[in-house]
């Protein structure tokens, strides 16, 4: 049995919903005041082992990014427990990048925040720049970058620092095909090195290509979690049936899911 990398038990993320400031003040001042609460995630449990590449799938608004942000540490869960054994890195299009700084300054800034020493940053920076393929644009402010360029920079920083746990949130959905393939090759290297990867994507082809397990999130709940060959065909059939629905039927389906996520508490 491989070592546990990430263990989640009953992870729930709630948001209090206020229509106006009066409701907000009441909630703050009145003990046990009931207000509408939205469950972005509700009672999600799963265990990831070293070497697992877990595809987080589900239609828009299902809670995939909320879960990936909790794993990455940028969002805290309302209740439940999460254990992470190792350094976690998040790759999203804008994750950790300052739009006012240049690409080069962002490399230094982000690595300093991660605890790297100036000598280590100096050694790794040329590798990051080379992998990013940004050329002279590395000296330009990130606010001038396209979404694909931002993804390249973020991905290059995160894979070069060699994390134990990698969270990729739609970062490979933008940019050119050559860079995407190079990124996927790098992820395969991580897989061989027994890293743990959580991969959020709507690209079923990419999910099928290198994920080993699938976590299907629907309406904030974990609908299914298991081996790729067991879960992905079910999700693909769901997508096929969902896309056959009219826009009105799709909207009704999403509204019914959302209705179950709102409670008074």
C-alpha positions in Angstrom: 0.0 0.0 0.0 1.4 3.4 -0.9 1.6 6.2 1.6 -1.3 8.6 2.1 -0.7 12.0 0.5 -4.0 13.9 1.1 -6.8 12.7 3.4 -10.1 14.6 3.4 -12.9 13.7 5.9 -16.3 15.4 5.7 -15.1 18.5 4.1 -17.8 21.2 4.0 -17.7 24.8 2.8 -20.6 27.1 3.6 -21.3 30.6 2.6 -23.9 32.8 4.4 -26.1 34.6 1.8 -27.3 38.1 2.6 -29.7 40.1 0.4 -28.9 43.3 2.2 -26.9 44.9 5.0 -29.8 44.6 7.4 -29.7 40.8 7.2 -25.9 40.9 7.7 -26.2 43.0 10.8 -28.9 40.7 12.2 -26.7 37.7 11.7 -23.8 39.4 13.5 -25.8 40.6 16.5 -28.6 38.1 17.1 -27.5 34.8 18.7 -28.6 31.7 16.7 -30.1 33.9 14.0 -31.1 31.8 11.0 -30.1 32.9 7.5 -29.8 31.4 4.1 -26.6 29.3 3.8 -25.2 28.0 0.5 -23.2 24.7 0.6 -20.4 25.1 -2.0 -19.2 21.7 -0.7 -21.1 19.3 1.5 -19.5 16.3 3.4 -16.8 15.4 0.9 -14.4 12.6 1.9 -11.6 11.0 -0.1 -8.1 9.7 0.3 -5.3 10.3 -2.2 -2.1 8.2 -2.2 1.4 9.0 -3.6 1.3 8.6 -7.3 -2.4 9.2 -7.7 -3.5 11.6 -10.4 -7.1 12.5 -9.6 -9.3 14.2 -12.1 -11.9 16.5 -10.5 -14.8 16.6 -12.9 -18.3 18.0 -12.9 -20.3 20.6 -14.7 -19.8 24.3 -14.0 -20.6 25.4 -10.5 -20.4 21.9 -9.1 -17.7 22.7 -6.5 -14.5 21.5 -8.2 -12.6 24.7 -7.9 -13.7 25.2 -4.3 -12.3 21.8 -3.5 -9.1 22.4 -5.4 -8.6 25.7 -3.5 -9.1 24.0 -0.1 -6.5 21.4 -1.1 -4.2 24.2 -2.2 -4.7 26.2 1.0 -6.1 29.4 -0.5 -9.5 28.6 1.0 -10.4 27.2 4.4 -13.1 24.6 4.9 -16.0 25.4 7.3 -16.0 22.0 8.8 -14.3 18.6 8.3 -10.6 17.7 8.4 -7.9 17.7 5.7 -4.4 16.2 6.1 -1.7 17.0 3.6 1.6 15.2 3.7 4.1 17.3 1.7 4.5 20.6 -0.1 1.4 21.7 -2.1 1.6 23.9 -5.3 -1.4 25.3 -7.2 -1.4 26.0 -10.9 -4.3 28.2 -12.0 -4.3 30.9 -14.7 -3.8 33.7 -12.2 -2.8 31.8 -9.0 -0.2 33.8 -7.1 0.7 36.2 -9.9 0.8 40.0 -9.3 -0.4 41.8 -12.5 1.7 44.9 -11.7 5.0 43.0 -11.6 6.9 41.7 -14.5 7.2 37.9 -15.2 10.7 37.9 -13.8 9.6 39.8 -10.7 6.7 37.4 -10.2 9.1 34.4 -10.2 11.2 36.0 -7.4 8.1 37.2 -5.5 6.3 33.9 -5.6 9.3 31.8 -4.7 10.2 34.1 -1.8 6.6 33.6 -0.5 7.2 29.9 -0.8 10.2 30.1 1.5 13.0 29.8 -1.1 16.3 31.5 -0.4 17.8 34.1 -2.8 20.5 31.7 -3.9 18.0 29.0 -4.7 15.8 31.5 -6.6 18.8 32.6 -8.7 19.6 28.9 -9.5 16.1 28.0 -10.5 15.0 31.2 -12.4 16.8 30.4 -15.7 15.1 26.9 -15.7 11.7 28.5 -15.1 12.2 31.1 -17.9 13.3 28.4 -20.4 10.4 26.2 -19.6 7.9 29.1 -19.9 9.0 29.9 -23.5 8.0 33.6 -22.8 11.3 35.0 -24.1 11.5 38.8 -23.9 8.0 38.9 -22.5 9.4 37.7 -19.1 10.5 41.4 -18.6 7.0 42.8 -19.3 4.2 43.3 -16.6 1.9 40.4 -16.2 -1.1 42.7 -16.8 0.0 42.7 -20.5 0.0 38.9 -20.7 -2.7 36.9 -22.4 -4.4 34.2 -20.3 -2.2 31.6 -22.1 1.0 33.5 -21.2 -0.1 33.8 -17.5 -0.8 30.0 -17.5 2.7 29.3 -18.9 4.4 31.4 -16.3 2.4 29.9 -13.4 2.9 26.4 -14.6 6.6 26.9 -15.2 7.2 28.2 -11.7 5.2 25.5 -10.0 6.6 22.5 -11.8 10.2 23.7 -11.5 10.1 24.0 -7.7 9.2 20.3 -7.6 6.2 20.1 -5.2 5.0 16.9 -3.5 1.3 17.7 -4.3 0.2 19.6 -7.4 -3.2 21.1 -8.0 -3.9 22.1 -11.6 -7.1 24.1 -12.1 -7.9 24.6 -15.8 -4.4 25.9 -16.4 -3.9 23.7 -19.5 -7.1 24.8 -21.1 -5.4 27.9 -22.5 -2.2 28.4 -24.5 -0.8 26.7 -27.5 -0.9 22.9 -28.1 2.9 22.5 -28.1 3.2 24.0 -24.6 0.2 22.0 -23.4 1.9 18.7 -24.5 5.2 19.7 -22.9 3.2 20.4 -19.7 1.5 17.0 -19.9 4.9 15.3 -20.4 6.1 17.0 -17.2 3.0 15.8 -15.3 3.8 12.3 -16.5 7.3 12.7 -15.0 5.7 13.7 -11.7 3.5 10.6 -11.9 6.6 8.4 -12.3 8.1 10.2 -9.3 5.1 9.3 -7.2 3.8 12.9 -6.9 0.1 13.4 -6.2 -1.8 15.5 -8.7 -5.4 16.9 -8.6 -6.4 17.9 -12.1 -9.5 20.1 -12.6 -10.5 20.1 -16.3 -13.4 20.1 -18.7 -11.1 18.4 -21.3 -12.1 14.8 -21.1 -9.3 13.8 -23.5 -6.7 15.1 -21.1 -8.4 13.6 -18.1 -8.5 10.2 -19.8 -4.9 10.5 -21.0 -3.2 10.7 -17.6 -5.5 10.5 -14.7 -5.6 7.4 -12.6 -8.7 8.2 -10.6 -11.8 10.3 -10.9 -13.7 12.4 -8.3 -17.0 13.4 -9.7 -18.5 16.4 -7.9 -22.1 17.2 -8.4 -24.1 19.9 -6.6 -21.3 20.3 -4.0 -21.3 16.6 -3.1 -18.9 13.8 -4.1 -21.1 11.7 -6.4 -18.5 9.1 -7.2 -14.8 8.5 -6.5 -12.8 5.6 -7.9 -10.6 4.2 -10.6 -10.6 6.0 -14.0 -12.1 3.0 -15.9 -14.9 2.7 -13.4 -16.0 6.3 -13.0 -15.1 8.2 -16.2 -17.5 6.2 -18.5 -20.4 7.0 -16.1 -19.5 10.7 -16.1 -19.2 10.7 -19.9 -22.6 9.1 -20.3 -24.0 11.8 -17.9 -22.4 14.5 -20.1 -23.9 12.9 -23.2 -27.3 12.9 -21.7 -27.0 16.4 -20.3 -25.9 17.8 -23.7 -29.0 16.3 -25.3 -31.2 18.4 -23.0 -32.5 21.7 -24.2 -31.1 24.8 -22.7 -34.2 25.2 -20.6 -33.9 21.6 -19.3 -30.2 22.1 -18.5 -31.1 25.3 -16.6 -33.8 23.5 -14.7 -31.4 20.6 -13.8 -28.8 23.1 -12.4 -31.5 25.0 -10.5 -32.7 21.8 -8.9 -29.2 21.0 -7.8 -28.7 24.5 -6.4 -32.0 24.4 -4.6 -30.7 21.5 -2.6 -27.6 23.4 -1.6 -29.5 26.3 0.1 -30.7 25.9 3.7 -31.8 28.1 6.5 -29.5 27.7 9.5 
